[in-house]
Amino acid sequence: MRSNITIFATPKHFVDHIGIIQYNAIKSWTLLKPRPEIILFGYEKGVSEIALELGVKHITNVSRNELGTPLIQSIFYNANLFAKNNILVYINSDIILLNGFVETVKKIDSYFSKYIIIGQRWDIDIKTFIDFSDYFWEEKLRNYTLSTGNLHEPTGIDYFAFNKKNNLWINFSEYAVGRILWDNMSIYRAIQHKIPIINATNSIFAIHQNHDYSHLRDKKDIERKGFESDKSIILSGGFKNAKTIDDSTYQIYNNSLIKRL
């Protein structure tokens, strides 16, 4: 059975700790039932090898900024172009997904012609490869997360599920992936276009594996003071228009869709 969902992402280099947690994340996506199509964008070290090992699609063509960081508009444009399915999911490459994700997204897709699905993530420390051959790996990971992890504040948005009718990212040419504000401005634009925004925190268990930011070319960006952060702030007109998960117009809870007042 096909899932009718395409997950796409832009991994960093597969080296050291970041390589371990990205492998964990992408492997978890391949185990979703039904299995979605998965597309990895970029030509960072190790991406082609991981794509081959896990049997996912790899596309190197993506536009970049002056520092070589992939650009949001290019990623979303190419995903829309190459995805076989109508439902698309952009997700950060350090996010583990558990089963139930596909079911939740498809349920919401049946309600709306256009939409954006977002949700809060859980932050945990993982240092090693997950043993996916363990039949109980999901149960163990969920319990570990609930006992040791923290629910991230609603300002950070690590995944967007939407359909191909949604073109919010068509004018995002200068926003760089993994930098500040592009996710918050996506919510702002959805509000402007009156597109339903669904908070799926209670239905989608998204697990973020903590890491450092040594991959940033401009280390000032760690404190939101670097070249790419400054550019995002200028593009957004400051922080005044930045929206969060708390600005969602709907919430899904116990399989019921609730409109927020």
N, C-alpha and C positions, 0 to 999 in steps of 0.2 A: 504494500500500500504506500502511495506517495503522500508526502506531507503537504504539498503545494506551497511550501515555504522555502525561501532562499535566505540563508544567513551569509552576511559578508563582513569582512574585517580587514584591517591593515596592520599586520603584526610588525613588531620591532625585530631586531636581530635575535636569532635563536642562539644566544650565548649565555653561559652562567645561569644565575637564578631566574632571570627574565625568560630565558629559553625553557626552563623547567615549567614555570607556571603557564606560559603560553601553550606549551604542549598539553598540559592538563586541561586547559580551557577548551582548546579545539577538539581534543579527543572526546570530551564530554558532549560536544555538539553532535559528533558523529554517532553517539549512542542514543540520541533522542529518538523516540518512536512516535510516528513513522520518521525515518531519517530524512532530514532536510537536505536540499542542495546547499553546498558550502563553497564560497568563493573567497580566496585570499588574494589581496591586492598588494603589489609592491615587489621589489627585488632585494630586500634586505637579506643578510646572510642567513642561510638555512631554510628560508621559506619554501623554496622549490622542493627541497628534500622532504620537508615535513608534509607538504601537499601530496607528494608522490606516495609517501608512507601511509598516509591516512586516507588516500583516495578522494581528495577534494580538488576542486578546480583552482588553478593559479593563473592570475593575470598580472603581468608586470607593468602594463601601460597605465600610469597614473601621473597626473601633473603635480608639480612640487613648487614650493616657494624658494626664496633665495638660500635658505639653510638646508634645503633638501627634504623638508617635511611635506608629506602628501597633503593635498588640498581637498577639503570637504566636497566642494562641487564636483570635482573630477571623480572622486570615489563613488558618490551617489549617482552621478550620471552613468558611469560605466556599469554599476550594479544594475541599474534600470535597463541598460542596453543588453547585458549579457545574461541576466537571470532568466531561467526558464519559467519561473513561477510568478504569480501576480502579487503574492505577499512577500515583502522584503523585511529583513531584520538587520539593521546595523548594530554591531556589538563590539565593545572593546575586547582586545585579545587576551585579557587576563581574567575574564568572567566565565566561571563555570555555571552551566545550566543543568538543571535536573529535569527528569521526566515530569510531564504536566505542562511544560512550556508550550509545546505545539498545540495541545488541546485548548489552552487558554487563548492563544492568539487566534486560532481558527474560530473559536466561539465569538470573540469580539468582531472579527472580520465579517461574520454573518449578520451583524447588527447594523453596520455602517457602510456607506459607499466610500467615505474618506474618514481617516482616523489616524491618531498617533498613540501608540501604547508605550508607556514608560513606567519606571518603578525604582524604588530604592534598592540598594545592594547591601549585602552583608560583608563586612571586612574581617578577614581572618589571616593568620600567618600559616603559610604552607611553604616548606623548604625543599620538599622532595617530590618525586614523581608519584602520582596516585596509582595504586594497584587496581586498575579497572577490571582485572580478571576476578577480583573478589565479588561474589554475587551480591554482597551486602554493602558495596562501596557507597552507594547513594545514601542509604540509611545511616551509615557510620559518619559520612561527611556532613549530613544534615544535623545530626546530633552534636558533632564536634563544633559546628558553626554556631548552633544555638547556645552551647555551653561556654564557648570562648570568644565568639565574635561580637561585633557591634554593628547595629543597623546604621548605615551612613546617613548623614544629614541629607535633606531633600534637594540641596543645591546641585549635587553631582548626579549626572544622568549618564548611565553607561550603556544603555541600549535604546533603540527606537525601532518599533515594529509598525509598519504602514503598508499601504498598497501602491501600486504603480500609478494610480490616479493622483497621488499626492506629489506635488512638485515644489514643496517649500524650499528645497535646497538648490533651486536653479540659479539663484544669484548669490551663492555663498563662495564665490571664486577665491577670495583672499583669506578665508578662514582656514587655519591649519588644524589637522586632526590631532587630538590629544592635548590641545591648548585650551585656554579658558574661553568661556562665554558662548562658543558656537552652539553648544547644547542648550544653554539657557535662551539664546536668541531663537533657536528652533521652536521652542515653546511659545515665545513671544509672537512669532510669525503665525503659528497655528491659531493662536487667539485672534490675531488680526483677520485671519481668513475664516474664522468661525468653524474651524475643524475640531471635532470632538477629541479631547485629550483624556486618555484613560489611564488612571493610576492602578497598576496591576501588582503593587507591592505584596498584597496579601495572597496573590495567586501564583506569582512567578518568584521562585526562590533563586535569586541571582547572587552568586558568591564571588566576591572580589578577593583575589590573592594579593596581599600587601607586598609592596616592592619599593625600592628606592628610585630616584630619578636621575641616575647617572647617565641615562641615555640622552638627556637633553643636551643639545649642542650649546645652547646659551644657558649656563647654570643660574643666571639671574631669573630665568623663567620659573624656577622652583618657588620663588617668592613673588611671582607675578610681576616682575619688574624688568623682564628681558625684552628683546626685540619682538618676538612673536606675541607675547602677552600685550605689549604696548599696541601692536597692530590690531589685535582682537578688540581691545578697549576702544580704539579709534573707530573701527568698523561698527561697533555696537552703540556708539554715542555715549560711552561710559557704562555704568552699571545700572542706570535708572530703568532700563527696559528689560533687564535680565529677569526671567521667570524661572520658577522651580517646579518640582513635582507637586508641591502644594497648590499650584495654580491649575491643576487638572480639573476638567469639567465633569468627569465621571470617575467612579471607583468600582472595581470589581471585587466582590467580597462573597465568599461561600458560593461561588458560581452565579451570583446575582449582580447585575449591573445597576449601580445606584447613581443617579444624577446629583451632583453636588450643588448646593444652593449658594 
